[in-house]
Amino acid sequence: MGIAKLVPTIITILMCCTACSTATAFYTATPNEMVVIPAEPDYNNPDMWITMDDDKNNTGADIFYVVSTWEEDWTNNKGMTAHYADVWNPTHREHMAIEINRIKQYMAPGNRFYAPFYRHATINAFLTKNERVIKQRTQQAMNDVLQAFDFFISKRDNTRPLIIAGFSQGAMAVLQILKHMDDNTYKHLVAAYVLGYKLTKDDITNGTHIKPAQGELDTGVTICYNTVKDVKFIQPIIAQSVAAINPVNWKTDNTPATLNDSITVTLSTKHHVLVVKGYSGDEYPPYGNFINVGDIHGCEPWLYSNCLQENINKRTQQWRTRKSE
C-alpha cells in the first residue's frame, strides 16, 4: 500500500501490543481495568524529534509541527491497557514518522522543521464522542506537546519567524500552544495552521493569541478548516467551528475555488466548513463510523498541500517585510 493510500489521521495500520513499552505509572480506570501510562518523553533526546534544516539563506521560518493520532488502545505484557502512544516504542514512532515525513516534504523546504513525538491519546478516546472523556484523555498528550514546545523555544533563534501547525489531535495541540505561548513568542508568529480540527468560541475568548485568518497574507493569525462532502456530515467533536478560511482562495466568504482543475471547494459561512465537489476522498476509508464517512477528515493536510506550502512561504515573507519596515 503506497503512502498516498495511508490514512494519516488514524490507523489503517496495526494495533501495537508489545512488551517493549516502558511504563512509569498505572491506575485503575474501572474495577476490572488496569491502565498503564507510558514513560514520558525526554526532549533532550534526539530520538524524540524529526527535524530538517533547509533554510540555507536564513529567509525562511521555524516550523513546529504536531502529528495526529496513530494508535488504538493497546495492552502491555502484563495485560494493562494503555490509552496513549508510547514514544519509547520504536513501532509507535515509526507510525508517527509516516505522517511527519510526508508533511516535511512540503513544509520543510526553505525552512527549519521540527516535529516531536508525544504520547498522543489513542483514537478510542475520540470514538466515545464524549467531550469529557476526550478532554481527560488528551490532557497528558497536550502536556507533552507543551513541554516539547517550551524546549524548542528555549533552543531556537528567537529572532526568526515562527509557524506552528498540526493535524487532527495535533491541531488540538496547536490551539493549546497558542493559549500557552507568551507575548514575546507571539510577536514572532507568522501563522498557526489548525488542520482538521474545530475552533470554538471559547478558544477565541480564552486565547488572546488566537485570531482567525481573514485573508492570504495576514500574520499572527490562525488558519482553520475542516472538509466535508455535505454539511450534514459534520462531525461536531472535530469540526463544529465558529470560524474557517478556504485554503484554496484564502477567502472567508462562500466564493468557490477550483483545485487541481476539477475539484470545487466552497466555504459554508453558516457552518464554517469546506464543502468539496468533484472529489470522492476514497483513498481515506471510513474508520469506526466516525471519520471519513461523508466528512473527508483524512484529506486535510494532503488535499491542499500545494496551497499550504505556497501560503507558508508567502506569509513568512510578509512577516519579514513588515518586521523590516
N, C-alpha and C positions, 0 to 999 in steps of 0.2 A: 504493500500500500504506500503510494507516494505521499510526501509531506503535505501536498495540497489536499489530500483526502483525509488528513487527520482532523480531529475536532479539537482545536487548540484550547477551547474553553474548559472542557471537562475531560473525560476519559472515554475514548473508544478503546484505549489500551487497558492493560491489565490492572487487576487489583493486587497490591503487594502485601503479602502476608509472610514476612520474613523474620528471621531471628536475629538479623544483623542490626536492628534498631536499638539504640541506647536510650533508656528511659531515665528521667530524673524524678518523676513524680507519678503517683497514681491515686485515684479516688474512686469511690463508689457512686455511680450515677443513679443506679436503681438497686434494689435489694439483690438482684441477680446479675448485675453487670459491674465488672471491674474495668475502669477506664484508665488508660496509660497516656501520659503526656510525654512526647519525645523530648530528648535533650535540646536545650536552647542553642541557637547558632552562636558562633564566635566570629564576629565580623572582622576581626584582625586576621582571620584565616582566609587566604585567597581562594580556598575551595568553596567558600560561601558566596562567591561572586562570578559573574560573567562580565567581562569588560572589554572595551576596544577603544583605542585612541587613534582616531583618523583625522584629527584636526591639526594638520601639518603647518598651516599658516596662521593658526590662532584667530580664525574668523568664525568659528562655529560656536556651539553651545555645549554645556554639560547636560546629558540626558540621563535621568534616573527613571528606570522602567520597573514596574511591578507586575510580575507574572500572574496569570489567572489560576483557576482550580484544576488540579490534575489527578487528585487521588480520591478514592472512595474509602469509607471506613475499612479498617484492616485490623487483624489481630496479631499479637506477637506470639512468641513460642510458649508463653505461659497462659495463653488464651485470653489475654486482656485486650479490650478494644481500644483503638486509637481513632480519634476524630480529627487528626491533624497529619499533614505530611511530615516526614522525618527528614530533616536536612542532612543528617549523617548517613542516611541510606543512599548509596550510590544510584540505585534504581530510581528512587524518587527524584533525585537531582537530574538524572537523565531525562525523565519525563518533562520536568520544568524547562530543561535546556532546549527541548524541541521548539517550544514556543519562543523562548528568549532569543535563540539563534536566528530564527526566522524574522523576528522583529528587528534584530540587529542589522539584518541585510538592508533594510530601508531607513532605519533611524540613525544608524551609526555613521554612514558616510559623511565626512566633513565635520564630524562632531566627536566628543568623548562620551562613551556609552558605558553605563553602569547598571547592572541588574542583580539584586541579591536573591539568594534562595531564602525562603522563610517557611515557617510552619503554618501553611495555609490550611484553613478549615476544609474538611472534605466536602464533597458535593452533597453528602447526606444531610448536612445542616440546611442547605437550600431546598432540598426535596421536601422538607417539612412544610415549607411555605409559611412558616411561623416567624414573625419578626423578632419575637422574644428569644427564640432558640437561636436564630441566626446571629443576633447581636451578641448573645452569650458565647456561642461557639467561635465567632470571629474575633473576639476581643484579644485572644492570645496571638492570633495572626497579625492583627493591627499593631500590637505592641512590638512584635518582631520587626515589622516594616519601619516603625518609627525609630527603633534602635538602629536599624541599618541606615536610615536616612540621616540621623544625627552623626553617625560615624562618617558617612560620606561627606556631609557638610564640614566636619572638622578637618578633613583631609584635602578638600578641593581648593582651588584658587577662587576665593570668594569675590573676585572682581569679574568673573566670567558670567555670561548669561546662563540661566538655568531653565530647563524644561523637565517636567515630571509627567509621566504617562503610565497608564495601566489599563488592563482589560478585565472586565467582569469583577471577581473578587479583588483583583489588582486595582481596578478603577475605584472600588470602595475605599481601598487604602489611599489612593491619591487624594480623595476628599479628606481623609483623616490627616494626611500630611499638610494639606492647606490650612486646616484648623490648628495644627501643631506648630507650624513654622513661625519664626519671629519676624518682625517687621523688616529687619535688615536683609534677611534672606529673601523676603517677598519683593524687595526692591529690584532684585536680580531675576525675578521670574518672568520669563518670556510668555509662557502659557502652560496650563495643565490640561492634559488630554484624558478625559474620562470616557473610555470606550466601552460601551455596552453595560452601563450601569446608570442608575437614576440620580438625579439632582433634585433634592427636596427643598421645600420652603424652609424647613429647619436648618438644612445645610447652609443656605444663603443667609438666614438670620443669625446663626451662631458662628458662621465662618466669615470673618471680616476680610479674608483674603480670597473669598470665592465670589467672583464677579463673572457672570455668564458672558461669553463672547458675543459680540454684535456684528462682527464682520471678519474680513480676511486678515487684517493687519493690526488689530488692537492687541496690546500686550498687557501682561499681568492678569490675564483672563482665563476662564475655564471653558474648554470645549467639551460639550456633552452631546451624545446621540445614542439612540437605540434603533434597530432596524426591524420592521415587520412587513409582511405581505398585505396586511389589512389591520386597521386599528382594533378590530375585535380580538386579535391575537396578542395584545399587550399583556405581558406577564408583570403584574403590579410589584411583586417582590423585587424585580430587577429594573423595570422600565417605566414606572409611573413617575415621570419627571414634571417639573414645573418650568423647565427651560431647555432649549436644544438649539442646535445650529446645523445646517446642511453642509457637510464637509466637501461637497462637490462644487457648489457655487458660493459657499460661505455667506448665505443669506438666512435670516431668521423669519422670513415670510414664506408663503407657500409657492414661490416661484419654482417650477420644475427644473431639474438639472439633468443633463444627459451624461451618463457614464459609460465609457467603452463603446460608444456609438449605438448601443441597443438597450441600455438599462435606464429607466426613468426614476429619479429619486426626488420625492416631494416631501417637504416637511409639513406635517399636520400641526398647525398652530394651535389647535384645540387640545391635542393630546401630547404634543411635544415629542413625537417620534418620526422617524423616516419611514415613508411608505414606498416600497420599491415595486416596480412593474418591469416585466421582461427579464426577470432573474428568479430562478427556482430555488437556489440555495441547496440543491440536492446533495452536494458534497458534504453537507453537515447533517447527519442523520439525527432524528429525534432522540432525546435522552430522557428516560423516565417520565414520559408525558409531561415534561417540564419545560425544556427548551428545544428550539428548532422544530416547533410544531405549529408553524404559521408565523411565529417570530423567526428571525434568522440570526439568533444570538451568536452563533459560531462564526459569522462573517465579519464581525465588527472591525478587527484590526487589519483584515486582509482585503476585503472588497474595495476599500477606499485607500489602500496603502500608497498609491501614487499621489493622491490628493494630500494625504498626511505628510508624506516626505517633502513635497513641494512647500506645503504650508509651514512646516517646521523651519525650513530654510528661510522663507520669506519673513516670518515673524522674528526670527533671530536677527536677520539683517535690519529689520525695522527697529528692534530694541537697541542694537548697536548704533544706528543712526541717531536715534533720539538721545542716547546717552552722550554722544559726541557733540550735540548741539549746545 
